[in-house]
Structures are given as C-alpha cells and as structure tokens.
Amino acid sequence: MRMALENIKVLDLTRVLAGPYATMVLADLGADIIKIEMPEIGDDSRQFGPHVEGESAYFMSLNRNKRSMTLNLKTAKGREILLQMIKEVDVVVENFRPGTMEKLGLGYEVLRDVNPKLVYAVASGFGHTGPYRKRAAYDAIVQAMGGLMSITGHPGREPTRVGTSIGDITAGLFTAIGILTALMNRNESGMGQKVDVAMLDCQVAILENAIARHVVTGEIPGLGGNRHPAIVPFETFQTSDGEIMIAAGNDILWAKLCIAMEQPRLIADERFKTNPLRNQYYEELKPVINGVIQLKTTKQWQEILDDAGVPNGPINRIDEVLADPQVQAREMIVEVAHPVAGKLKMPGIPIKLSDTAGQIRRPSPMLGQHTEEILKELLKYDEAQIEDLKEQSIF
C-alpha cells in the first residue's frame, strides 16, 4: 500500500523526546527518516531505562521506522557530508539549544542557501527569539513555567506535573504539524522555510479555557482536581468499589444522567436546570450525585450510563489500557520485533488513513546501523570512500 509521506526524506538531528516524537509521526506515515547520531554515543535516550538485552525500551518506542547514521559533526569532513546530504532531502529537524547549529556553521541561513526548497524545523525549549531563547529546558520546566502545573492537582495540595511528558510531546506534535504545513506551502511556492517551535509556546497554546477564564473574569485558575472548571457534572465519582469519570457535557446529557440515576426530580430542580446554575450550586449538587453513585459498582454504572448514552469511563491502570478491547481493536498496542531486544509492545499509530495508512515497517535502528547504506544510496559513495571515512573516525 502506498504511504502518504513515502516521497519525503528527512534528516533527523534530534534526540531524546520532542524532536524524535515529531519525526516518529512522520516516519509512521511513510517518510524516510535518516537519524544522524554521534559516533559511539548516539541519542541520549539510548541510555534511558528500562533496557531489554541492553537496548533501551524508551528509545525503541520513539525511533521505529527510522534509519540510523553516525556522523561526527565536530569534524570538517562530517559537516561537509551533512551539507551534501542537505541537497538531497526535503526536511531537516533539530532540537539543539538555539545557536548550536550556527556554531557548527550549519544554521538555517547556510542550509537554505544549499537547498532553497529545504524545510528546516527546530523544536527547542523557548524558541529562537525572545529573552529566554538561550536557556535550556526540559519537560518539567515548561510544564511549570507554562502554567500547566498551576492548574493540575487537587485543591490544598501542591501543583503537580502531568504524568506523561506533555511538554515534549505537544512540542513534537506541533513540530510535525509545522513541517507538514511548510511542505504544503512548498508545493505552491517551490520554496522551503524555517519552522520554529518552542516547548513553552506549546504549553501556553494548550491552556484551553484557563486563559479565557482569566482574561474575562480576572480569576486566576488554580488546582481543581478532577473537576472540569466550567462544566458540571464532569468529574470522577466514588463507586462502591472504585471510581468512575462521568461527563454530562450539556443539559440533555444532564437529564439523561438524572434518569439513569433514578433521580428525575433533579431535572426539574431550579438550582440545576442549566450548566451555569449547576456550577453556581455545585457544593449542593455534588453530595447528591455522590450519594447515588456510591451505591453501585463501577462496572454496573458503566453499563447503566452506556445504555443511557451518558459519557463515562473507568480510571484504567496502564495494564488495563493495554488489555482494553477498544484499544486493541484500533491496533493502538502493537508488537514490534527488534533484532536484539526481541518482541516489544508499544503504542500504535493513532492517525487512521483510509487509503494511505501508516505502517510500522521496521524496528528502531541500532546505532549507526545504516551509515554505509545511506552514504551509498544518497551520496553514491563507493567502498574506498567509505573506508577512508572510517579511518578518519567520521562515523
């Protein structure tokens, strides 16, 4: 089957998470990702646990469908080879601290002159402009600085980091979107451009209604636990054997919930007729719903609410997510065979395309596994040239 991005060739200079996540998205959809790594060292995440037969499960889950080439960019010859490769690719992606590529003589202006059609994408902590541009950042830093931690957690407790590295992952997703947008524009203009994505910007972009509430009301949103800040009821409730998330997102669903709870009187109650009123009288409504929900098990409420058409769901542990029939039916947990680590389960491809579906075509690469293959294929190097590069420790 043809793949949507199969004619796109990408030089991937990224490491750890934000950049590799962006290039993984492109790789899953068919792009040829050439991952450039430092000889002997490679991507930092190759050292992150847990390891299987010496191979990082972290690295393997983010670098499938890619080819690895080692290249020492601290050498003149290494930089020369990279510039030769730039002529043959569509995209270059990097997530170094701003200024690093310029110090190497490989900044955007240089690469653009070599290949005017090049899309140059960079994902960094704070972007290539602004007073923080040279500061280093990790996921937890931008979660803190971007406001997300200030609204995550339970009232009376400390602000909490989101359980996944959402600062990196959102930057990776926005970087992939930026690359695809620039490629679409190139189809019209014939010219590439720079895509500058900052992790901090991405955190601000996903603050959703927190900014809207602040600018309109002057309120500074704080820790709200599992309760939605604007919709009631839209939170977790204790059942007789656990918890369940219930989301009655409009007045129709509220009425259906009342009937499902066998509490039709609540529909006519003037205090709860509309969502603004349910917010206003939240402290009176919450105990009423609690009292009903705690009478049955989570599974019982799932069946009752599903039959009633009220959105709901259990709070699944990670092992329960892997076993969930819907997750399995959508092929969102897949098993990939690695030549050293063996079979490893990892998340599948969430973008389902009807005619050009994504595929996991190959496992993550061993360090430098495809160096010679790429030099021969892309730059037409012969065996003598490759041996000479080896002797110079260029890869």
N, C-alpha and C positions, 0 to 999 in steps of 0.2 A: 504493500500500500504506500502511495506517495505521502510524504510528510510535509506539513505546512512550511517549515523553515529549512528544508533539506538543501537549498541552494545558498544558505547563509553561512559564511565562515567567520569564526570569532577567535581572536587571540585573547586568552583569559589570563591576565596577570594578577588575579585576585587570590586572597587566601582567607581562611577561617570561615566566616559565615555570610555577611551581607553580599559581597561580590559573588562567591560561589553559589549562593542561592539564586541570584539573578541568572547566572549562566546555566545553572541546572534547569531552570524553567525553559530557557531557550533550547538547551540540549534535548530535553524531553519532547519538545515539539519539532525536533529534526535538525537543528543547527549543528554544524561541525565545530565543536569546541576544542581548541588546542590550548591546553593548560600549561602555561610556562612556569616552571618551578626552579628554585635554586638547586644546583647540584648538591647531592648528599644530604641536603636539609629538607627541601620541599615545603609544601604548605604546612604552616604551624599546626594545623588541626590533625595532621598525621600522628602527632604526639598525644592527642586527646583521647582519653579512655571513654568507654571500655574498649579493650582490644580483643580480637579473636585471631589466634595464631599470629600475633604480632601486628595485625592490621587493625587500624582504628575504625570502629563501627561508626563513629561520628563522621570521619572523613568519607567513608564508603557511602553513607546515606546522602551526602551532599554533592558527590562528584561522579555519579553514574553518568554514562553516555558521553564521557569526555576522554580525550587522549592526553597523555602527559609527555611533555618535552622538557628536559632540563636545559637551562641556558644561563650562563653567568653574565648578567648584565653589568657587572662591575668591570668587565674587560671590554676593550675597544672592539674586539672581534665579535663578542657577544652582542654588543649594541648594533654592530654592522649587520649581523644576521637578522636581528629583530627588524631593522629598517627595511631589509629586503623582504621580509615576511609581510610587513605592513602594506606593501604594494599588492599583495595577493589576497588580502582579506577584506571583509566588509565592516567588521566591528573590532574595536579593542576595548577591553574593560579592565579597569584597575581600581584598587581601593587602598592605595598608599596614602600616607599623610600628605596633604597638599604641599607641593614643592619638590617632592621626591623625584618625580619623573623629569621635572625641569633640571634638577641637579645632574641627572643622568644624560641630559641632552635629548630627552625623549618626550618632552611636553607636547601639548596639543598642537601648538603652532608649528612645531617641527614635523610632527606626523601628518598634519593636514597638508603641508607642502609636498610631502612624499606621496600622499594619496588623498586628493581633494574629495573623493567620494566616501572617505572613512567616517564612520560614526564612532566617536571617542566618548566612552561612558565612564564616569567616575562616581563611586559611592564612597563618601567619607563621613566623618563624624559631624562636621559643621559646615561642609561645603567649601567651595573655592573662593568665596567672597565673605566679607564681614569680619568683625574684630576677633572672632573665635577660630578663624579658618585654620590656624596652625596648631590648634590644640588637639591632643589625642583624645579618643573617645572609645568607650566600649558600650555594649548594650545597656547595662545597668546605669551608666552615666546619663545617657539620653532619656531613659525612662524617668530618671529623677528630674533632670533639667527640663524635660518637655512637658511636665505636668501630669503625666500618666500615673506616677506613683502617688501623687497627692489625692487622687480620686479612687485609688484601689486599696481595698482593705475594709475592715469593719470599724464602725464608729467607736471611739475610745481606745483604739489600738494604733499601732504605728503604721505609716504608709508602707505599702507592700509592692515589691517587684512582681510583675506578671510572671507566671510560671514558665512561660516559653520566652525565648529571646526575641520579643516582638520588635524591639528597636532595630535589630539587624534584619529581621525577616521582612518588615514593612519596607525598609530601605532596599532590600533585594527585589521585592515585588515592584516598587516604583521605578527602580533602575531598569528592570525588564520592560516595563511599560514605556519608559522613556526611549529605550533602544528601538522598540518596535515602532514607536511614533516617528522617530528620526528616520528609520528605514522607509516608512511610508512616505514621508516628505521627500526623501531622496528619489523615490520613484517618479515624483513630479518635477523636482528641481534639478536632479542629477548631482546634487551636492550633499556631502555629509555635514555633520555639525557636532558640537560638544553637548553631552548630557551630564549635567552636574546635579547629583542627588546627595542631600545631607541627611544623616540619620535624625538629627534634631528637627529638621523641617518635616520629616515624615511623621514624627511623633505629634507635632502640632497639627498636622493635617488630619490625624485620626482622632482628635479630641472630641469629635462629634458634637453633641449638644452642650458640652461643658462651656465652650466659648460662647455659644449663643445665649446660654442662661446668664453668664456673667455680664456680657455687654448689654443685655436687655434689662436685667433686674438689679445688677450691681452685686448680686450674691457671688461669693467665692465658693464654688463647689468643693465639697470635701469627701470624706470617706462615707460611702453609702452601703457598704456590704454587698449583698446580692440583690438588693432592691434597685429597680430602674428608677432614675431620678425624675422621670416625667410621666410614667405610666403605672397605673395601679388597677388590679394586682399583676405584678410582673416580677416575681422573685421566687426564692426557694421556700418551701414549707415543710415542716416536720410531718412525716407519716408515722404509722405505728412501728415501722421497722427501719426507717431511714429518712431520706429527704427526696423531694421532687421539685423540679422547676416548673412553674405554671406561668404562662404568659397570655393574659387576656388583653390583647393589644387594642381593642376598641369596644364600644358599647354593646355591639352584637355579641362578641365573644364573652363579655361580662355576663350578659343574660344567659348564654349557654352554660357558663360556669355555674351560675346560681342554680339552674335547673339540674345540672349534673350533681351538684352538692345537695340536692333536695332542699334548697333554701329559696324558693320562688319569692318569698316575701322581700328579699333583698333587692329584687328588681324594682319594686315599687317604692322602696325607701328613698325619700327625698335627698338624703345625705349622699347617696351612692349612685344617682341616676346618670351622671356624666363623669368622664375621666377627671376633669378639674375638681369636681366635688369629691371624688374618691381620693384624690390627692389631699384635699383640704381636710377630710375626715379620716385620713389614713390610720391614725392611732386608735380610732374606734372600730375601723373595719378589720384591721389585721388580726386581732384576737378572735373575731367571729370566724374568719376563714381558718385560722389555726385550729380552733376547736373542732371544726368539721374534718379537716384533712387528717388530723392525727388519729382518727377513728379507724382508718383502713391502711393496708399496706401500700407500699409504693407501686407494686405490680397491679394491685386492684385499681388504684387511682389511674394508672396508665391506661388500663382497659376502659374504664368509665369515661375518662376525658377524651380518649381517642374516638370512642363511639359518639361522643357529644361534639366532636370537631373542635375541641379546645387544645391549642398547642401546649405540649408538656414534654418532659423528658427527665429521666433519672440522671443523677450525677455519677457518670461512669468513671471507674478507675481506668488506667491505661490498658490493663489486661482485658477489661470488659470492652473497651473500644476496639481492640484487635479482634475480638470474638463477635462483635455486633453484626447481625445478618445484613443490615443495610450497608455498612461499611464494606463488608465482604462482597456483596452483590455489585457494588460500584467499583470493585477492584482497587480499593484505597489502601489495602495492605497487600504488598506483593513480595514475592521471594525471588531474590537475585543471587545467582551463583557466582562467587568470586573464586579465582584460581587458587588462592592461598587460604582465605578465611572460610571457604565453603559457602553454604546457603545462608543468606541473611535476609530477614524480613525488614521491610522499610515502607514508608508511605508511598502510595501510588501517585498517579498523575491526576490532579483534580480538574483539569480542563478537558472536557469530553467533546471532541470534534467528530462530526458525523462522517466526513469524507476524508479528512487528513489527520486521523487520530495520532496522538503522541504514542511513543513506544519507549520502553527501556530496552535498548538494543545491546548494551554492554555494561559490565560492572565498572566500578571506579578503577582507574588505572594504577598500576604500580609506578613508583617514582621513576620518571624517565623512560617508561616502557615503550613509547612511540617516537622517541627522538630521531632515530635513524630513518624510520618510516616517513616522518614528516619532512625531514631535510631532503630526502629523495623525491618525495611526491610534490612538495610545494616549491622547492628551490632547485630541483633537478641536480642535487649534489651526487657525485659518484663516490665509490668506496674510498678512493685515495683522499679525497677532500674530507670525508668523514673521519678517517684515521688521523689526518693531520689535526683536526679539531680536538680529537680525543687527547692527542699528545700535548696540546696546549691547555688542556683542562677547561675547554669552553663549555662542555656539557658533561 
